[in-house]
């Protein structure tokens, strides 16, 4: 079984919160000026990765 995780490039991220809005699993939170991802809730659906307008999110194995 391949385990995937979401990596946030903090230099690219504009903290718009779009990824939070598209995450149906509520695995992403915008806390102050940081994106936090709950790996236990994340299903690696890649919606956040596809939605991000600046390409700051990447699903990795």
Order of alpha helices (4+ residues) and beta strands (2+ residues): beta-alpha-beta-beta-alpha-beta
